[in-house]
Amino acid sequence: MDAMPDLLPETKMGTTIHPTAIVDRHAEIGASVTIGPFCTVGANVAIGDGTNLVSHVVVDGHTEIGEGVTLFPFCSIGLQPQDFKYKGEPTRCVIGARTHIREHCSIHRGTVTGRGITSIGTDCLIMAVAHVAHDCSLGNNVIVANNAVMGGHVSIGDHAVIGGAAAIHQFVRIGRAAMIGGVSGVEGDVIPFGSVIGNRAHLAGLNVVGLKRRGFDKAQIQRLHTAFRVLYRQAGVFAERLAETRERFGTDPLVAEVLAFIDADSHRGLIRATAHN
């Protein structure tokens, strides 16, 4: 903790704080919040209405927890980043509404050399023992399975699924509705709707199951799949295949999203399909 808390804050209607919890009087605690046994809440923390800290939870730093969030035992939110350059600056951590963060997860605040904020969107599920490092950005409805870890500055799009024990290198971008297979080492960017697996991870295809779950129809998925084959399955130089894909399919909204992702600045480069795929 950055500073020892003193006294309890004024509690709002329906809020209960267990007598063994330590909650700084400067913390902002919403209505109908439950703070369970042996939790610790720092001075610069704001907790939204209806949120539940089950027990043994630590929330510190300039951290904002949205409404209806559940923080399970032994998770730690907003503590200082694992970065030697960090010198106590008032960087932030934000957790979106209705997100569930399971046991022993660690989510660190940002750094001034990065975005200055670590953010997780709404309706996410971060399973047990996962680690979200400083300056990471997770979209809405993201699922991170048990023991998955990510380095600093990772960006993950809406509806992406990160498999158990996956390891994502710092600065990697994961596109919308992508799927990362379990125990995959991810060193490069993953296109929206892509599916990668392996150590080191290769692009195995499209996340068709995820596309169907997101409500895309058969024709949309087929057009995206045809464009994928041109981009990744044909022979020739990637730049030429990219140009052909842009010319033939660039007006399709899903393909256009993939092309925009490829065009954007990348620290790590794209994960490509292997030759036998």
Secondary structure, 3 states (H helix, E strand, C coil): CCCCCCCCCCCCCCCEECCCCEECCCCEECCCCEECCCCEECCCEEECCCCEECCCCEECCEEEECCCCEECCCCEEEECCCCCCCCCCCCEEEECCCCEECCCCEEECCCCCCCCEEEECCCCEECCCCEECCCCEECCCCEECCCCEECCCCEECCCCEECCCCEECCCCEECCCCEECCCCEECCEECCCEEEEECCEEEEEECHHHHHHCCCCHHHHHHHHHHHHHHHCCCCCHHHHHHHHHHHHCCCHHHHHHHHHHHCCCCCCECCCCCCC
